[in-house]
Amino acid sequence: MKKAVTLLALICLTFAGFSFSTAQPVQAISKYSEKWHTVKTTEKVYRYKPYVPKGDYMYQMKFIHKTPIKKGTYLRLRCPGTHYPWQFVIHGHYWTVLRNDARWFKNVR
């Protein structure tokens, strides 16, 4: 009888929306996330200003104004797709980081 009551209570708690999970939170954002995320840089990286010459197409984009970003800098970051680099905005201007990996930053909650 005691086992049946315990089993019934466990079933009721499960269907009431209570669950116990041992999953760990994910550290890095998705490489192809189009949402803006606040991140903190973990190493020195370089930012570039995207530039499309007049009359050219987007795939002919050039990157100018190479500027270093210090370690520990907070950024609002996104990756708009698989064919575009990491993007972030500083004072209304879009900048990019020409890195394919996500090891140069970590999430900030």
N, C-alpha and C positions, 0 to 999 in steps of 0.2 A: 504494500500500500504506500509506503514511504517513497519507493522508487517511482511509482506512478505519479504521485503528487509532484515530485521533483521534475520529472519529465514533462508534465503538464505545465508547470511554472516556467520551465525553459522554453517551451513552445510558445507560450503566451508572451514572454519577453521578446522572443525573436520576431513575432508578428506585430508587436507593439512599436517596433522601430529601434529597439536597443540592439546594438551589435558590438562585439568586441573584436577589434582589429589590431594586428601586430605589424601592419605595414608601416614602413618608414617614409617620411616625406621626401619628395623628389628634390634634389639640390638644384640642378640646372634647368633652365627653361628649354622648351623644345627648340631645336635648331631652326625650324621653319615657322615659328610663332609670329603671327602678324599683330598680336596685341603688344602694347607697350608695357615693359617691365622695368622696375627699378633695380639696378644692379650696382655692384661695387667692383672696381677693377682690382685684380690680384697681381698684376704685373704691368710694367710700362709697355704701352702700345701706342701706335701712331694713328691719328685721324687724318682723313683726306676729304677735301671738298669735291663732290661730284660736279662735273662740268660737261655739258653737251654742246659742242660747237654748233653755231647757227647753220641750219640746213642739214645736220647729221641726224642719224637715228639714235634711239636710246642704247642700242647694243654697241654703239661707237663711243660710249661715254668715256671721258678721261677723268683722272683724279689728280687734283692740284692742291697746293698749300699743305704739304706734309707737316703736321704739328704733333709733338709728343703729348700723351696723356699720362699724368702721374699715377703711380700705384695708389690705390685707396680712393680714387675719385668716384663719386656717385653719378650715374647716368640713367636716363630713361631710354631704354633700348628696345629695338624690335628687329626682326628679320622678315622683310616683306615677301620673300619667296625663295625658291631654290636657286634662282639665277641672279639674285641680288645680294650684296654684302649687308652686314649689320648696319643699321641706321640709328642715329640719335640726333636730338635737336639741342642746340645751344644758342640762346638768344634769338630764336626764330629761324636759324639757319640749319639746314640738314647737313650732317657730316656722316662719314662712313668709316668703318674699320675693315680693312682688307684681310680678314682672317676667316678661315673656313671652320675652325673649331670653336668650342665654347669654354676653353680652359683659361681664358684670360679674364673672366669675371665670375662672380658668384651672386646668387639671388639675395635680395634684402627684403625682409618682411616688415 
